[in-house]
Amino acid sequence: NSNFKDGKYAYAPTALQTVLLAIGLLCIMGVICSLTTKSLHRIILWFAPINILASIGICVALLILTPDKQSAKWVFTHVTDGSGWQSKGFSFLLGFISVAWTMTDYDGTTHMSEETHDAAIRGPVAIQTAVLVSGTFGWMLTVTMCFCLTDLDAILATPTGLPAAQIFLNAGGQTGGTVMFAFSILVQFFTGCSAMLADTRMAYAFARDDALPFSKFFAKVNQYTLTPVNAVWFVVLFSICLNLIAIGSTETATAIFNITAPALDLSYIGVILAHQIYKNRVRFIEGPFTLGRWGTPVNIVAIVWVLFISVVLFFPPHKPVTPENMNYAICVAAFIALFALSWWWLSARR
C-alpha cells in the first residue's frame, strides 16, 4: 500500500519477493504450531471470534459504503459467461469453485482429537459447527460481494491484480479499503495456522504408524511442549519447498495449490466409499455420535457430490485453453495417486 499512486497500486512484487513472504509466514505458523497445547488453546480461542466479527464488519461496511450497488434480481438471477465456453450453465457450475473453497478443511479441528477430552463427541460436533458457520458466513460474504460488483469488467481488470481488493477500494477508498483487506489477510493467516496445525498432527499420526520415511524421528514428541515439534517443522519445510517452485514456474505452483480443494474432498470420500463397500464384511463399531439409518443416504450424496465437484474443479476455467490458463491440477492429482499406489504396493503394505 506504500506505493498507492493516482488511485492505483503501482507496486508489483516479484515472484521471489512473494515466495520470501510466504516462507516468513510459514515459519511464524510453524512457531505457533510448536507451542504447548495450552498455549495453542489460548491463541486459537481468538480465531473464530475474529473471523466471524471481521466477516460481519466487512459485509456491513461494503453494503453501506459501496455506491450504486447491484439489485437483488441481478445478484440472484444474473449469470455472466466470462469463461469463453459459451455456456451459461457451465459458468454457473464454475460458481461452485468458491463454494468448494469455502467448505474445505472443515475437518481440521478433528486432527486435534488426541489432544482433546471426549473427542468421540467433540470431534463430530466440531465438524458440524464448522460446516454451519463456514457455510453461513461464506454465503453472506459471497452475496455481499455480488451486490458490490458495480462494474464487473473494471473490477476484473483491476491494477491491484485482486478483484476483491478492488471491491474494498471502491467502497472505502485507500484507507477503508486497506483496513478491510488487512482484516482479510488476518483471517487468512488464522486459516493458514489452523490448516498447518491439522497437517502437522496428521504427519505425526502417519509417522507414529510408521507410514512416513524416517518415521521414528517425525513421531517424536517434544518433552517440553508435549507436541510433535519434529512433525511441525517437517510440514513447514515441505511447504517451503512447494513455494520455492513458484520462483521458476508460477503455472506449476498454481497447479499444485489448485489441487487443495479437490484433493481434500476426494480424501474424505475415500474413507466413506470404503465404509460403504466393506461395512457388511468388516465389523464396524459405531461411536456415540452416529447418523443411524441416515448414514447410508448421506454417504451416497457425499460421494456423488464430490465426484461432481471434482470434475468442475479439474476443468480448465477458460477457453481457448492455453498452456498459461490450463488447469494442471488433474496432472498433479494423477501424480499423487500414482505415487501413493506405487508406494503402497512396493513398500507400505508390508
C-alpha positions, 0 to 999 in steps of 0.5 A, a space after each residue: 500500500 506504500 506505493 498507492 499512486 493516482 488511485 492505483 497500486 503501482 507496486 508489483 512484487 516479484 515472484 521471489 519477493 512473494 515466495 520470501 513472504 510466504 516462507 516468513 509466514 510459514 515459519 511464524 505458523 510453524 512457531 505457533 504450531 510448536 507451542 504447548 497445547 495450552 498455549 495453542 488453546 489460548 491463541 486459537 480461542 481468538 480465531 473464530 471470534 475474529 473471523 466471524 466479527 471481521 466477516 460481519 464488519 466487512 459485509 456491513 461496511 461494503 453494503 453501506 459504503 459501496 455506491 450504486 450497488 447491484 439489485 437483488 434480481 441481478 445478484 440472484 438471477 444474473 449469470 455472466 459467461 466470462 469463461 469463453 465456453 459459451 455456456 451459461 450453465 457451465 459458468 454457473 457450475 464454475 460458481 461452485 469453485 468458491 463454494 468448494 473453497 469455502 467448505 474445505 478443511 472443515 475437518 481440521 479441528 478433528 486432527 486435534 482429537 488426541 489432544 482433546 477430552 471426549 473427542 468421540 463427541 467433540 470431534 463430530 460436533 466440531 465438524 458440524 459447527 464448522 460446516 454451519 458457520 463456514 457455510 453461513 458466513 461464506 454465503 453472506 460474504 459471497 452475496 455481499 460481494 455480488 451486490 458490490 460488483 458495480 462494474 464487473 469488467 473494471 473490477 476484473 481488470 483491476 491494477 491491484 491484480 485482486 478483484 476483491 481488493 478492488 471491491 474494498 477500494 471502491 467502497 472505502 477508498 485507500 484507507 477503508 479499503 486497506 483496513 478491510 483487506 488487512 482484516 482479510 489477510 488476518 483471517 487468512 493467516 488464522 486459516 493458514 495456522 489452523 490448516 498447518 496445525 491439522 497437517 502437522 498432527 496428521 504427519 505425526 499420526 502417519 509417522 507414529 504408524 510408521 507410514 512416513 520415511 524416517 518415521 521414528 524421528 517425525 513421531 517424536 514428541 517434544 518433552 517440553 511442549 508435549 507436541 510433535 515439534 519434529 512433525 511441525 517443522 517437517 510440514 513447514 519445510 515441505 511447504 517451503 519447498 512447494 513455494 520455492 517452485 513458484 520462483 521458476 514456474 508460477 503455472 506449476 505452483 498454481 497447479 499444485 495449490 489448485 489441487 487443495 480443494 479437490 484433493 481434500 474432498 476426494 480424501 474424505 470420500 475415500 474413507 466413506 466409499 470404503 465404509 460403504 463397500 466393506 461395512 457388511 464384511 468388516 465389523 464396524 463399531 459405531 461411536 456415540 455420535 452416529 447418523 443411524 439409518 441416515 448414514 447410508 443416504 448421506 454417504 451416497 450424496 457425499 460421494 456423488 457430490 464430490 465426484 461432481 465437484 471434482 470434475 468442475 474443479 479439474 476443468 480448465 476455467 477458460 477457453 481457448 485453453 492455453 498452456 498459461 490458463 490450463 488447469 494442471 491440477 488433474 496432472 498433479 492429482 494423477 501424480 499423487 495417486 500414482 505415487 501413493 499406489 506405487 508406494 503402497 504396493 512396493 513398500 507400505 503394505 508390508 
